[in-house]
């Protein structure tokens, strides 16, 4: 069996299902649309937004792009969100993060209608995730759960360690693993004896944003390793949070960077946008 989990291939399957769902709705005269807002000129964000637009085109979702200047005020941004909330041709709304410093991220996320919040970042949707009852799941952790299930990897009763406690990945990831009956540990920058904890993980999920942070000595032999990172290594090449070559030798399964979690995140966004219309 190939140790490398092919996120691109699984994402293609998810997108094919979404495409078929979008076509079925179109047959009933219903259009699915995603509004993507980007403020300023963060190059990484621009790449992410372009990718989302391409994904929409691939699955037949109409994309509406709002590329706003860095000088956009909070009031202007909130007015746009209000307009999109009320627009029936817009099924999903996503505001690319991070926002420029002068904008209040929390207020912006809170202004998006929870029914159109395809990122699942609105406090109402976060609350639903806490109690295990939800419409939308945040794209990256949902993509990871889908990858694990597609690969036939059950987390029930297993030691799952999440490194990273962000609202976007670490925290919702932990909730989803818990719902799937895993024993979950969340580690972060202040965790003492990190290697000792990660070395006990049957499933290790890493989302810290530091190139090759997880080294082979921090991983249990035979573990499943999921790498959420997307960094530039010292050699200028894209790499994850896991020292892939060294860790690969030790584990049973591992996601590559690129081509692992990233494509799944994008595919789940399409799935969420479709489900926002149902
Ligand atoms: N920035 C980095 N990841 C994400 C994401 O999943 N959604 C949004 N809105 N912004 C991001």
Boltz pocket constraint, residues with backbone or C-beta under 6 A from the ligand:
constraints:
  - pocket:
      binder: B
      contacts: [[A, 94], [A, 95], [A, 96], [A, 97], [A, 98], [A, 119], [A, 139], [A, 140], [A, 168]]
      max_distance: 6.0
